[in-house]
Amino acid sequence: MSQCRICNQTTHQVIHFGKMPIANGFLRELDEKEFLFDMSVAFCPQCFMVQLEETVKPEMMFNDNYQFVSSTSNAMAIHFEGIAQEIAGKVADKQDPFIVELGCNDGIMLKHIAAKGIHHLGIEPSSNVAAMARKNKVEVTEKFFNAATAQEIVQEHGQADVLCGSNVFCHIEDINSVFEGASILLKDDGVLFFEDPYLLDIVQKSSFDQIYDEHVYYYSGLSVQALAQRHGLQLVDMVHQDVHGGSMRYYIQKGSDKNISQNVNDGIAAEKEWQLHQTEGYEAFKTKVDQICKDLKQTLKDIKQQKNRIVAYGATSKSTTLLNYAQIGPDLIEYICDTTPNKINKYTPGTHIPIKSYDAFLADDARNTLLLAWNHKKEIFAKEKSYREKGGKFITYFPEVVVE
């Protein structure tokens, strides 16, 4: 048992994955020493937060060697442009509005705000992607966000009309300090909104690969509502997003007298139907996860026994959990193709599968491809229409193993 990081109550373990490497810790050489940590997830019955029991120091994950670059996906580029348009609409009637984004990455969203001449600031602790954001004309500060950082921003820029973050709030262990900082940074009529992988989607699909070192928290409307209330804030809306295998965007404002959207009431009601407010809702999760791993590994073995080759598509962070927990390595997967330049010619964390360029995949004749970037399935299937028409098969695994 462990204590909840939000409210200090005793938590209940949901699943234990054993020793795991850094999800984005791709190796240059096979003999590199890898850092391992004990990865398990627990549920707090007091504030409903699902969270990692043991965490990794942020500096080990978010540094000048950070591997994830948002702009490598066309679908995500479109998604973030949509966020920028929404923000621009929210502040259209404001005089000299100020926008702050946590974890701005390479500026995929804020570059659109910058192009409109709107006062903005990106908070990005990883210096390599922060440099990319600056090339996109985005103003960036290389810091971790907390209450102290919020005070500094207010002193230099004033309070913000919008504070937002996409796939970043789940990364921040001291989330209480972030919400305290939001209370400091936001104007009285300002809005905080963030989106992260949605706990209900993870439970329904058994998509356990969303669980890895960077994701400290797995949010639901229930947990966000409780967290906001701790800091004098209120969850006023929640809107489901199809990205990253199912995400939720939460809208939060100061005070407790705001109008609450029916989306919040409906969303929390659905979460309670799945018992996400009590330990019983998580009892079957491990059983489903273990069955998926067993079925996937057996499917891959069957394909190999038929003298067929298997490659994989997308050297994702999340695939580190899948490959290590299911014990799938280079004996089953010949290589993984990826378009991210700083991943090519490296090896996957823990399992040491070679990573090759996307061009290598195009030039290959492998007829079986494990789709590790399964959350971009629609985009990838459209892109690889020719591959599938020539007899190529993709292997997916949530909520069950399918070869299609």
C-alpha angles and dihedrals in degrees: 000000000000138000125261113251090216104048105004094239122140113272132210120231115242101183138350117212098181123224115356133181126228104289093225094037096115112177128235091196130025093232095056114127112246128210112232129193134185106257121202136142128224137188126223112215091196102057097010095236118151110207148158113271094211122033137195123236109265092232089063092057106030110047142109090297096055108147105200116095115179098207095067089086120070090200091055091047089057091045093053093046086056090053090051091051091050091051092047088053092050093054099035092109095042123104110236095343120202123215125193124189124192114216096010091177110189093348095264091152105023094053087073091050090048091050089057090054093244117155106251146154131204120209109208123157095188106087097201095058091037087061089053090052091053089054085057089057093254120145107232138180119199102226143110112251121242139130093289092050089049090055090051092050092049091051092051103033108013126239122324131244091203132024113183144163136180120208091345109090089068087059098058115090096191092055091153088066090049091054090045087052091050090055089053098042102043124085115236090262094036125118133224116202131171138166129209138157107300118241094216091056090049092052095043094048096032084230093168094163086081084074113087141122097285093052105074094163135039106203132212131174087256095057096040091051091052093044093050092050091054088064102041092263132121134219102229103169143006125194124188118234126199094217124109093017093303126341136181126221112212123200117204133181138182121270132020101261101078125119111262119218120237084237089072094051093045093044095051091045090055091048091052090050086060089046094240088151093065139044093251090071091067102042096096096044099090092047091054092046093051091049092053091050092048093048094046095049091047091049091053092047091051091052092049092048088058087060092251124140124236127202129171136231122222125019091223129174091237093055089067089073094045096047095045098042093045090042094232113160144153091300087072104021116051095196143327121239121216139168097216106107097212093054097052116105092017131106132245118260113264097350098056099215111165117249118218134182124272087246089063089057092049091052093047130089099210107143099198122062126179106218103220091167088062093149088068092049096126093050093044095047089053091047093047098044091124092051091054094043089056091055102272116149129207120210116214128176115191122123085355139350113277131173109204 
